[in-house]
Amino acid sequence: MIAGFFDRLAAAIERSGSRLCVGLDPHLGGVPAEELAAFNRRLIEATAEFACCYKPNIAFYEARGEAGMRALRETLAAVPPDLPVILDAKRGDIGSTAEAYAAALFDDLGADAATVNPYLGHDALAPFLQRDDRGVYILCRTSNPGAADLQDLHVETASGERLPLYLVVADYARQWNARGNIGVVVGATYPRELAAIRIRCPELPLLIPGVGVQGGALEEVVETAENGKPAGFVVSVSRAIVEAARPGEDPFVAARAAARRYRDAIAAAARARR
């Protein structure tokens, strides 16, 4: 029997003593496409000791065309096999299109998990959710300033409750989680909303972006997210690690030091909660 994604993630967390997810998001204007795979390989080598998983954002590779997608494939191949990969793709579409997206991310690229957009409803996510061995992180309360435009809207549920849409999404994620392969994405920049999600759906695994450059409060977020479960949460950090070097400093030495700091800070905050 093939272990599910969250079992593999829990094993990686236990081995590494880390809940740090390193984001591999090569922003445009940085490393050229033809150098990207080699850069990412060295970055992975520098940070793997302190990470429990990696999260490339597919947009930054797609934007570089064929060379970028080739770099993505080489990057995925460079991640140690005991460290899961979450492909940040935010897919979500109808019927056969959703099936094609799931096949592209899971079968072609070989991602262990993917982020998905719930706006089109359950049938748009079904091709992802039916993969027992793969993880699915549903966007719930994202870290960007414009998230409130829709995610904070209050709606009436079938039971008569009036809830912000992000809590309705969390409820659906819990209902759809029959296979135990669903988590939700909740931004560290909105700790009050994260707390509301954790209270309402305490068992759901969380993928938490927004720490580092976006300014999320690490200690507060981790103390709220900690639920005692092996794969209960991971904190994603990208630019604060990838771009940690000061002028003249070796970028990989700086990335290694930053990854260590984040791993230790997350662990210390989680211990404080217990």
C-alpha positions in Angstrom: 0.0 0.0 0.0 1.3 3.4 -1.0 1.6 5.9 1.9 -0.6 9.0 1.6 1.0 12.4 1.1 0.4 13.5 4.7 1.9 10.3 6.0 5.0 11.0 3.9 5.0 14.6 5.1 4.7 13.6 8.7 7.7 11.2 8.3 9.7 14.0 6.8 8.8 16.4 9.6 9.9 13.7 12.2 13.2 13.0 10.4 14.1 16.6 10.0 12.7 18.1 13.1 11.4 20.8 10.8 8.1 22.3 9.7 9.8 24.6 7.2 8.6 24.4 3.6 11.1 26.1 1.3 9.5 28.0 -1.6 11.3 27.8 -4.9 9.9 30.8 -6.5 12.4 32.4 -9.0 11.0 35.9 -9.5 11.3 37.3 -13.0 14.3 39.5 -13.5 16.4 37.3 -11.2 18.3 34.1 -12.2 18.2 33.6 -16.0 16.2 30.5 -17.2 19.3 28.7 -18.5 20.9 29.0 -15.1 17.8 28.3 -13.0 18.1 24.5 -12.6 21.7 24.7 -11.4 20.9 27.6 -9.0 17.9 25.6 -7.6 20.0 22.5 -7.2 22.6 24.3 -5.1 19.8 26.0 -3.1 18.2 22.6 -2.4 21.6 21.2 -1.4 22.1 24.1 1.0 18.7 23.9 2.7 17.6 20.3 2.6 18.9 19.6 6.1 16.5 22.2 7.5 13.4 21.6 5.3 10.5 19.1 5.5 9.2 19.8 2.0 9.7 22.1 -1.0 7.1 24.3 -2.8 7.9 25.6 -6.3 5.4 28.1 -7.7 4.8 26.9 -11.3 4.0 30.4 -12.6 7.6 31.5 -12.4 8.7 28.5 -14.5 5.8 28.8 -17.0 6.7 32.4 -17.6 10.1 31.4 -18.8 8.7 29.2 -21.6 10.3 25.9 -22.6 13.5 26.7 -20.8 11.6 27.4 -17.6 9.6 24.2 -17.7 12.8 22.3 -18.3 14.3 24.0 -15.3 11.3 23.0 -13.2 11.6 19.4 -14.1 15.3 19.4 -13.3 14.5 21.2 -10.0 11.9 18.6 -9.0 14.4 15.8 -9.8 17.0 17.5 -7.5 14.7 17.4 -4.4 15.7 14.5 -2.2 13.2 11.6 -2.5 12.3 11.7 1.2 11.2 15.4 1.0 7.8 15.8 -0.5 7.1 18.5 -3.1 4.0 20.7 -3.1 3.5 22.2 -6.5 1.9 25.6 -6.1 -0.4 25.8 -9.1 -3.8 27.0 -7.7 -5.6 25.0 -10.3 -9.4 24.6 -10.5 -11.6 24.1 -13.5 -14.5 22.1 -14.8 -14.7 18.4 -15.8 -12.2 17.1 -18.2 -10.1 20.3 -17.8 -9.6 19.6 -14.1 -8.7 16.0 -15.0 -6.0 17.3 -17.4 -4.7 19.7 -14.7 -4.4 16.8 -12.2 -2.7 14.6 -14.7 -0.2 17.3 -15.6 0.7 18.1 -12.0 0.7 14.6 -10.6 1.4 12.2 -13.5 3.6 14.3 -15.7 5.5 16.5 -13.3 5.2 14.0 -10.4 4.2 16.5 -7.6 3.4 14.9 -4.3 0.8 17.6 -3.6 -0.8 20.6 -5.3 -2.6 23.8 -4.3 -6.1 24.1 -5.8 -8.8 26.8 -6.1 -12.2 25.8 -4.8 -14.2 28.6 -6.5 -15.8 26.2 -9.0 -16.9 23.7 -6.4 -16.4 20.0 -5.6 -16.6 18.6 -9.2 -13.7 20.9 -10.2 -11.5 19.4 -7.4 -12.6 15.8 -7.7 -9.8 14.7 -10.1 -7.3 15.9 -7.5 -9.1 14.6 -4.4 -9.5 11.1 -5.8 -5.7 10.5 -5.7 -5.3 8.7 -2.4 -1.5 9.0 -2.5 -1.4 12.8 -3.3 -2.1 15.8 -1.2 -4.4 18.7 -2.0 -4.2 22.1 -0.3 -7.4 24.1 -0.9 -7.0 27.9 -1.0 -9.0 29.1 2.1 -7.8 32.5 3.4 -4.9 33.7 1.3 -2.1 36.1 2.3 -2.6 38.8 -0.2 -4.3 42.2 0.6 -7.1 41.7 -1.9 -8.2 38.4 -0.3 -10.9 40.2 1.7 -12.7 41.2 -1.5 -14.3 37.7 -1.7 -13.0 35.6 1.2 -14.4 37.8 3.9 -17.9 38.1 2.4 -20.5 36.7 4.8 -22.8 34.1 3.3 -25.7 32.1 4.7 -25.1 28.4 4.9 -27.6 25.6 4.5 -27.9 25.4 8.3 -28.7 29.1 8.6 -25.4 30.3 9.9 -23.9 33.4 8.5 -20.1 32.9 8.0 -17.3 34.5 6.1 -16.7 32.6 2.9 -13.3 31.4 4.1 -14.9 29.5 6.9 -17.4 28.0 4.6 -14.5 26.8 2.4 -12.9 25.3 5.5 -16.1 23.5 6.3 -16.3 22.1 2.8 -12.7 21.0 3.0 -13.5 19.0 6.1 -16.6 17.5 4.5 -14.6 16.5 1.3 -11.7 15.0 3.2 -13.0 11.4 3.2 -9.6 10.2 1.9 -7.6 12.2 4.4 -5.6 14.0 1.7 -6.9 17.5 2.1 -5.3 20.5 3.8 -6.0 24.2 3.5 -3.9 27.3 2.6 -4.1 30.0 5.2 -1.9 33.1 5.1 0.3 34.1 8.0 -0.6 37.7 7.4 -4.1 37.1 8.8 -3.6 35.5 12.2 -7.1 36.2 13.4 -8.6 34.4 10.4 -6.1 31.5 10.8 -7.2 31.2 14.5 -10.9 31.0 13.4 -10.1 28.3 10.9 -8.1 26.3 13.4 -10.9 26.5 16.0 -13.6 25.5 13.5 -11.6 22.7 11.7 -8.9 21.7 14.2 -7.9 18.6 12.4 -7.2 20.1 9.0 -3.5 20.4 7.9 -2.4 23.9 7.2 0.0 25.3 4.5 0.9 28.7 5.8 2.6 31.2 3.4 3.2 34.9 4.2 6.0 34.6 6.7 9.2 36.5 5.8 9.0 39.3 3.2 5.2 39.5 3.4 5.5 40.2 7.2 3.5 37.4 8.9 4.1 37.1 12.6 5.8 33.7 12.9 5.5 33.0 16.6 1.8 34.0 16.8 0.9 32.0 13.7 2.8 28.8 14.7 1.3 28.9 18.2 -2.2 29.1 16.7 -1.5 26.5 14.0 0.0 23.8 16.4 -2.6 21.1 16.8 -0.4 18.2 18.0 -0.7 16.3 14.7 2.5 15.2 12.9 1.5 16.9 9.7 -0.7 19.5 11.3 1.0 22.5 9.6 4.0 23.6 7.6 5.2 27.2 7.2 6.3 28.2 3.7 9.1 30.7 3.3 10.6 31.7 -0.1 12.2 35.0 -0.7 13.5 35.4 2.9 15.6 32.3 2.2 16.3 32.4 -1.5 17.2 36.2 -1.4 18.7 36.2 2.1 22.2 37.2 0.9 23.5 40.7 1.4 25.6 42.3 -1.4 28.8 40.3 -1.8 27.6 37.4 0.3 27.4 33.8 -1.0 23.7 33.3 -1.7 23.8 29.6 -0.8 25.6 30.1 2.5 23.0 32.9 3.3 20.1 30.6 2.3 21.4 27.8 4.5 21.7 30.1 7.5 18.2 31.6 6.9 16.6 28.1 6.5 18.2 27.1 9.8 16.9 30.2 11.6 13.4 29.6 10.3 13.4 25.9 11.2 14.6 26.7 14.7 12.1 29.6 15.2 9.2 27.5 14.0 10.2 24.6 16.3 10.6 27.0 19.3 7.2 28.5 18.8 5.6 25.1 18.4 7.1 24.0 21.7 5.9 27.1 23.5 2.3 26.2 22.5 2.5 22.6 23.9 
